[in-house]
Amino acid sequence: MGRFARLRAAGVGFVVDLAAQPVPVVVHWGRDLGELDESGLAALAFVGEPAVLNNSVDVPRRCSVWPTEFEGWAGTPALEGHRGGIATTPRPRLVDHTLADNRLELVLDDEITGLRVTLVYTMDSSGVLSARATLVASEDYEVASVSTLLPLPSRAV
C-alpha cells in the first residue's frame, strides 16, 4: 500500500495522506478526481497545502483525521476529556491501517491519554461517506465529547 488511501464511488472521491505526521490528513473530499497515480496524489497534497496565517503557528493548519490542540488545531477538537484532571491534550499517532472494499480503517494510539482510537471511513455505492470513531481506554478516562471532523471547502461542488 502506498502513501495515500482512496475511497471512490458514484463520482465522489475521498483521499487521505497516510504519511502525514503525526496523524493522517484528509487531502480531498469531493468530486472524484479520476485515476491518479502516487505522484499525482502527491501533487494534489502539495497544492492543497494551506497558507501559514498571520498570528498563528508556524506551519500550515491542515485538518487531520483526529484534530487536536497539539497539532495547532484551533477549531473544535476531535476529543475533549481527561484522566483525573490530567492528560487533557491528546497526542495520537497512526499505528495501523487497512483499506479494502471502499472502507478505510485507521488505528491511532495515544500514550498521553492511554487511548486507542479506531476511525472507520466507508463510502457506499451512492458516494455517501460515513465516519465512525471508537475509543478504547487502557485506564479510566472521562470523555466530554468525541467528534468525527472532516474538512469542507468554502465552495462544495
PEZISUL-V680351 format. One record per backbone hydrogen bond with DSSP energy under -1.0 kcal/mol. NH is the residue of the N-H (numbers start at 0). CO is the residue of the C=O. E is the energy in kcal/mol with one decimal. If there is no record, write none. Layout:
NH,CO,E
NH,CO,E
//
This chain:
4,15,-2.3
6,13,-2.3
8,11,-2.0
11,8,-2.2
12,29,-3.4
13,6,-2.1
14,27,-3.0
15,4,-2.5
16,24,-3.1
17,2,-2.5
24,16,-1.5
25,62,-1.5
26,14,-2.5
27,14,-1.6
29,12,-2.3
31,10,-2.5
40,36,-2.5
41,37,-2.4
42,38,-2.1
43,39,-2.0
44,40,-2.3
45,41,-2.2
46,42,-2.8
47,43,-1.5
48,45,-1.3
64,23,-2.5
71,68,-2.1
72,67,-1.8
77,66,-2.8
79,144,-2.5
81,141,-2.0
82,85,-3.1
85,82,-1.3
92,108,-1.6
93,21,-1.6
94,106,-3.1
95,106,-1.4
97,104,-2.1
99,102,-2.2
103,120,-3.0
104,97,-2.8
105,118,-3.0
106,95,-2.9
107,116,-3.2
108,92,-2.4
109,114,-2.2
113,109,-1.8
115,135,-2.6
116,107,-2.9
117,133,-2.8
118,105,-2.9
119,131,-2.6
120,103,-2.9
121,129,-2.3
122,101,-2.2
123,127,-2.3
126,123,-2.1
129,121,-3.0
131,119,-1.9
133,117,-2.2
135,115,-2.2
137,113,-2.6
141,81,-3.1
143,79,-3.0
144,79,-1.9
146,77,-2.8
//
